[in-house]
Amino acid sequence: MIKSLTILLIALSMYWSSSSMNQVNLEVKWERPAVIFPEDNPLSEASIELGSSLFFETLLSQDSTLSCQSCHLITEAFADHLPLGEGIKGRHVTRNTPTLSNIGHHPYFMADGKFATLEDQVLGPINEHREFDLNEKEVVERLKTVPLYNELSRKAYNEDITIEVVQKALANFERIIASDSTKFDQYMRGQTELTPQEKMGWDLFNAPQLNCVQCHNGFNFTNYSFQNNGLYQNYPDSGRALITQKPRDLALFKVPTLRNIAITYPYMHDGSINSLDEVIDHYAAGGKKHSSQSEFIQGFKITKEEKEALIAFLNTLTDKRYLEKSDSSK
């Protein structure tokens, strides 16, 4: 409970402090959009308190060894550094663990868009054999053995703990995981300046020859579209086509946010690229020319100085509150 209360305080301070700031300074044009909460699952401190406790609860996994935070680490911007996510008993999933930074703004969830809501997504890792490998009935039975959960559930949703309550509470907690206080955010709000190198990187990011901004745009640095970035000529993972069963969606994956990108390595849907330097090399080479490769992956020339500048800009997208808060809570 100490850990869950710590993360609750961190998340609440991130969410409400930034929200109140946006309400006060009406002149600010660069700000995090409001998160829309479902009508049947409104934001409340009680739901966040329950959700934050469940986020750390290992009873959600079959052998009680893993919780949500086992893969979504606050010190790593709610991601991890494994190429592929790891479930109970060392079982690996087929994709890299995504950051939860600003996940409440996403229109759908998972790299293939499998889930339409965060509430639906919550059941994904719980039911998945390679992750938590637990059925919903047993989840509820286990949680009912902890009196605190019924207490928090009644406080938040006026009923004892149910699987629907678990879904709602975890979804609401994830919705308030905010990232909007990076150096770049401060620059856009006129609160600081970028170094000449960082500014050069920002200009390159927007340059037509690189095409970064075609997919990584807006406040969250993603347009949430599904794209094939030419990672392979033959993909072992069919991506979006697994959901739609349409050939045109073969090996298409949701464009990820670039927020906190410097601390959420390794990269790509399968964690196959280890560094930002290598990521830039991949795009500069123009990909592997897959049949469904995005039209925006054309290749480009970039000097060592320009690459260093681009990486310097990407480092301005790190929200240091994750690092500072976690250090102070040890």
C-alpha positions as CSV (number, residue, x, y, z in Angstrom):
1,M,0.0,0.0,0.0
2,I,2.9,2.4,0.6
3,K,3.9,2.1,-3.1
4,S,0.4,2.5,-4.3
5,L,-0.2,5.6,-2.2
6,T,3.1,7.1,-3.4
7,I,2.1,6.6,-7.1
8,L,-1.4,7.9,-6.3
9,L,0.1,11.2,-4.9
10,I,2.4,11.5,-7.9
11,A,-0.3,10.9,-10.5
12,L,-2.8,13.2,-8.8
13,S,-0.2,16.0,-8.5
14,M,0.6,15.5,-12.2
15,Y,-3.0,15.5,-13.4
16,W,-4.6,18.2,-11.2
17,S,-1.7,20.6,-11.1
18,S,-1.4,20.7,-14.8
19,S,-5.1,20.9,-15.3
20,S,-5.4,23.8,-12.9
21,M,-2.5,25.5,-14.6
22,N,-4.3,25.3,-18.0
23,Q,-7.5,26.7,-16.5
24,V,-5.7,29.7,-15.0
25,N,-3.5,30.7,-18.0
26,L,-6.0,31.1,-20.8
27,E,-3.3,32.6,-23.1
28,V,-1.5,29.2,-23.3
29,K,-1.9,27.7,-26.8
30,W,0.2,24.6,-26.2
31,E,-1.5,22.5,-23.6
32,R,-2.6,19.0,-22.9
33,P,-6.1,18.4,-24.1
34,A,-8.7,17.5,-21.6
35,V,-9.1,13.8,-20.9
36,I,-12.7,12.6,-21.6
37,F,-14.0,10.2,-18.9
38,P,-16.9,7.9,-19.8
39,E,-20.3,8.9,-18.4
40,D,-20.5,5.7,-16.5
41,N,-17.0,6.1,-15.1
42,P,-16.5,9.7,-14.1
43,L,-13.3,10.9,-12.6
44,S,-13.2,10.8,-8.8
45,E,-10.4,10.6,-6.2
46,A,-12.0,7.4,-4.9
47,S,-11.8,5.7,-8.2
48,I,-8.1,6.8,-8.6
49,E,-7.3,5.6,-5.1
50,L,-8.7,2.1,-5.9
51,G,-7.1,2.1,-9.3
52,S,-3.7,3.0,-8.0
53,S,-3.9,0.2,-5.4
54,L,-4.9,-2.3,-8.1
55,F,-2.1,-1.1,-10.3
56,F,0.4,-2.6,-7.8
57,E,-1.7,-5.7,-6.9
58,T,0.0,-9.0,-7.7
59,L,-3.1,-11.0,-7.0
60,L,-4.2,-10.1,-10.5
61,S,-1.6,-12.6,-11.8
62,Q,-2.0,-16.4,-11.6
63,D,1.1,-17.0,-9.5
64,S,0.9,-13.6,-7.7
65,T,4.3,-12.5,-9.0
66,L,3.3,-9.7,-11.3
67,S,1.2,-6.5,-11.2
68,C,0.5,-3.8,-13.8
69,Q,3.5,-1.9,-12.6
70,S,5.8,-4.8,-13.2
71,C,5.9,-3.8,-16.8
72,H,4.8,-0.2,-16.6
73,L,7.4,1.2,-14.3
74,I,7.0,4.8,-13.1
75,T,10.8,5.3,-13.2
76,E,10.7,4.5,-16.9
77,A,7.7,6.6,-17.9
78,F,5.4,3.7,-17.3
79,A,7.3,1.4,-19.7
80,D,10.2,-1.0,-19.3
81,H,13.5,-1.7,-21.0
82,L,12.7,-5.3,-22.3
83,P,12.5,-5.9,-26.0
84,L,9.3,-7.9,-25.5
85,G,6.9,-7.7,-22.5
86,E,7.4,-10.5,-20.0
87,G,4.5,-12.3,-18.2
88,I,4.4,-14.9,-15.5
89,K,6.9,-17.7,-15.5
90,G,9.1,-15.9,-17.9
91,R,6.6,-16.1,-20.7
92,H,7.1,-13.4,-23.4
93,V,4.5,-11.6,-25.4
94,T,5.2,-10.7,-29.0
95,R,5.4,-6.9,-28.6
96,N,7.3,-4.2,-26.7
97,T,5.7,-2.7,-23.6
98,P,4.2,0.7,-24.5
99,T,4.5,3.8,-22.3
100,L,1.3,4.8,-20.5
101,S,2.2,8.5,-20.8
102,N,-1.0,10.3,-21.8
103,I,-2.7,7.0,-22.6
104,G,-6.0,8.6,-21.7
105,H,-5.8,10.6,-25.0
106,H,-5.6,7.6,-27.2
107,P,-8.7,6.7,-29.3
108,Y,-8.0,3.0,-29.1
109,F,-5.5,0.7,-27.4
110,M,-2.7,-1.8,-28.2
111,A,-0.4,-1.5,-31.2
112,D,-3.1,-3.1,-33.4
113,G,-6.1,-1.2,-32.0
114,K,-7.6,-4.3,-30.5
115,F,-9.5,-2.5,-27.7
116,A,-11.8,0.4,-28.1
117,T,-11.7,1.6,-24.4
118,L,-9.3,1.5,-21.5
119,E,-11.9,-0.5,-19.6
120,D,-11.8,-3.2,-22.2
121,Q,-8.0,-3.1,-22.4
122,V,-7.7,-3.8,-18.6
123,L,-8.8,-7.4,-19.2
124,G,-6.3,-8.0,-22.0
125,P,-3.2,-8.8,-19.8
126,I,-5.3,-10.4,-17.1
127,N,-6.8,-13.0,-19.4
128,E,-3.7,-13.4,-21.7
129,H,-2.0,-16.8,-21.1
130,R,1.5,-15.2,-21.6
131,E,0.8,-12.3,-19.2
132,F,-1.3,-12.7,-16.0
133,D,-3.2,-15.9,-17.1
134,L,-6.1,-15.5,-14.7
135,N,-9.9,-15.6,-15.3
136,E,-12.2,-12.8,-14.2
137,K,-14.1,-14.9,-11.7
138,E,-10.9,-15.8,-9.8
139,V,-9.7,-12.2,-9.9
140,V,-12.8,-11.1,-8.0
141,E,-12.6,-14.0,-5.6
142,R,-9.0,-13.1,-4.7
143,L,-9.6,-9.4,-4.3
144,K,-12.6,-10.0,-2.0
145,T,-10.2,-11.7,0.4
146,V,-8.7,-8.2,1.0
147,P,-11.2,-6.2,3.0
148,L,-9.6,-2.9,1.8
149,Y,-10.8,-3.6,-1.8
150,N,-14.4,-3.9,-0.9
151,E,-14.1,-0.8,1.2
152,L,-12.5,1.2,-1.6
153,S,-15.0,-0.2,-4.2
154,R,-18.0,0.9,-2.1
155,K,-16.4,4.3,-1.7
156,A,-15.8,4.7,-5.5
157,Y,-18.7,2.8,-7.1
158,N,-21.2,2.1,-4.3
159,E,-20.8,-1.7,-4.6
160,D,-18.5,-4.5,-3.5
161,I,-15.6,-5.3,-5.8
162,T,-16.6,-6.8,-9.2
163,I,-14.6,-7.3,-12.4
164,E,-16.4,-4.2,-13.8
165,V,-15.2,-2.2,-10.9
166,V,-11.6,-3.4,-11.5
167,Q,-11.9,-2.4,-15.1
168,K,-13.2,1.1,-14.3
169,A,-10.8,1.9,-11.5
170,L,-7.7,0.8,-13.4
171,A,-8.9,2.6,-16.5
172,N,-9.4,5.9,-14.6
173,F,-6.0,5.6,-12.9
174,E,-4.4,5.2,-16.3
175,R,-6.3,8.2,-17.7
176,I,-4.6,10.6,-15.2
177,I,-1.0,9.5,-16.1
178,A,-0.1,12.8,-17.6
179,S,3.0,14.0,-19.4
180,D,2.9,17.7,-20.1
181,S,5.9,19.3,-18.3
182,T,8.9,18.5,-20.5
183,K,11.5,21.1,-21.5
184,F,9.8,21.2,-24.9
185,D,6.4,22.0,-23.3
186,Q,8.0,24.8,-21.3
187,Y,9.5,26.1,-24.5
188,M,6.2,26.1,-26.3
189,R,4.7,28.0,-23.4
190,G,7.4,30.6,-23.5
191,Q,8.8,29.5,-20.1
192,T,12.3,28.5,-21.3
193,E,14.5,28.4,-24.4
194,L,15.9,25.5,-26.4
195,T,19.6,25.4,-27.0
196,P,20.8,26.1,-30.5
197,Q,21.3,22.3,-31.0
198,E,17.8,21.4,-29.7
199,K,16.3,24.1,-31.9
200,M,18.1,22.8,-34.9
201,G,16.7,19.3,-34.0
202,W,13.2,20.7,-33.8
203,D,13.5,22.4,-37.2
204,L,14.8,19.1,-38.7
205,F,11.9,17.2,-37.1
206,N,9.5,19.5,-39.0
207,A,11.5,19.5,-42.2
208,P,9.8,17.9,-45.3
209,Q,12.8,15.8,-46.1
210,L,12.6,13.9,-42.8
211,N,8.8,13.6,-42.6
212,C,8.8,12.9,-38.8
213,V,5.9,15.3,-38.2
214,Q,3.7,13.6,-40.7
215,C,2.9,10.9,-38.2
216,H,4.3,12.3,-34.9
217,N,2.4,15.5,-34.6
218,G,0.1,17.3,-32.1
219,F,0.5,17.6,-28.4
220,N,1.1,13.9,-27.9
221,F,3.4,13.6,-30.9
222,T,1.3,11.0,-32.6
223,N,-1.7,11.1,-35.0
224,Y,-2.7,7.6,-33.7
225,S,-2.9,6.3,-37.3
226,F,-1.8,2.7,-38.3
227,Q,1.4,2.7,-40.3
228,N,4.0,0.2,-41.7
229,N,7.4,1.8,-41.1
230,G,9.3,-0.7,-43.2
231,L,10.9,-2.5,-40.3
232,Y,10.9,-5.9,-42.2
233,Q,10.2,-7.3,-45.6
234,N,8.5,-10.3,-44.0
235,Y,6.7,-9.5,-40.7
236,P,6.2,-12.3,-38.2
237,D,3.5,-10.1,-36.6
238,S,0.6,-9.2,-38.8
239,G,-0.3,-6.1,-36.8
240,R,-3.6,-4.5,-37.5
241,A,-4.6,-7.3,-39.9
242,L,-4.9,-9.6,-36.9
243,I,-7.9,-7.6,-35.8
244,T,-9.5,-6.5,-39.2
245,Q,-8.5,-9.6,-41.2
246,K,-7.9,-7.3,-44.1
247,P,-4.8,-7.7,-46.3
248,R,-4.4,-4.0,-46.6
249,D,-3.8,-3.8,-42.8
250,L,-0.9,-6.3,-42.9
251,A,1.9,-5.2,-40.6
252,L,0.3,-1.9,-39.7
253,F,0.9,-0.7,-36.2
254,K,-0.4,2.4,-34.2
255,V,2.0,5.3,-34.4
256,P,3.4,5.6,-30.8
257,T,3.8,8.8,-28.9
258,L,7.3,10.3,-28.8
259,R,6.8,11.7,-25.3
260,N,9.5,10.3,-23.0
261,I,11.1,8.5,-26.0
262,A,14.6,8.9,-24.6
263,I,13.8,6.7,-21.6
264,T,11.4,4.2,-23.2
265,Y,13.9,2.2,-25.2
266,P,14.2,-0.3,-26.9
267,Y,12.1,0.8,-29.9
268,M,9.6,-0.4,-32.5
269,H,6.6,-2.7,-31.9
270,D,8.9,-5.6,-31.1
271,G,11.7,-3.8,-29.3
272,S,14.2,-4.7,-32.1
273,I,16.0,-1.3,-32.2
274,N,18.1,-0.3,-29.2
275,S,18.9,3.3,-29.6
276,L,17.5,6.6,-31.1
277,D,20.7,6.7,-33.2
278,E,19.7,3.4,-34.8
279,V,16.1,4.5,-35.2
280,I,17.2,7.5,-37.2
281,D,19.4,5.2,-39.3
282,H,16.5,3.0,-40.1
283,Y,14.3,5.9,-41.3
284,A,17.2,7.5,-43.2
285,A,17.7,4.2,-45.1
286,G,14.1,4.3,-46.2
287,G,12.9,1.1,-44.5
288,K,12.9,-2.4,-46.1
289,K,10.4,-1.6,-48.8
290,H,7.5,-3.7,-47.6
291,S,4.4,-3.8,-49.8
292,S,2.3,-1.9,-47.3
293,Q,5.1,0.5,-46.1
294,S,4.0,4.0,-45.3
295,E,4.4,6.6,-48.1
296,F,6.1,8.8,-45.6
297,I,9.1,6.4,-45.2
298,Q,11.2,7.6,-48.2
299,G,14.7,7.8,-46.8
300,F,16.8,10.9,-46.4
301,K,20.4,12.1,-46.0
302,I,21.5,13.3,-42.5
303,T,24.8,14.4,-41.2
304,K,26.3,13.5,-37.9
305,E,25.7,17.0,-36.6
306,E,22.1,16.9,-37.7
307,K,21.5,13.5,-36.2
308,E,22.9,14.7,-32.8
309,A,20.7,17.7,-33.0
310,L,17.6,15.6,-33.7
311,I,18.4,13.4,-30.7
312,A,18.9,16.5,-28.6
313,F,15.4,17.6,-29.5
314,L,13.9,14.2,-28.7
315,N,15.5,14.4,-25.3
316,T,13.5,17.6,-24.6
317,L,10.4,15.4,-24.7
318,T,11.4,13.7,-21.4
319,D,9.1,14.6,-18.5
320,K,11.6,14.7,-15.6
321,R,8.8,14.6,-13.0
322,Y,8.8,10.8,-13.4
323,L,12.5,10.7,-12.5
324,E,12.5,13.4,-9.8
325,K,9.4,12.2,-8.0
326,S,10.4,8.5,-8.0
327,D,13.9,9.4,-6.6
328,S,12.4,11.5,-3.8
329,S,10.0,8.7,-2.8
330,K,12.6,6.0,-2.2
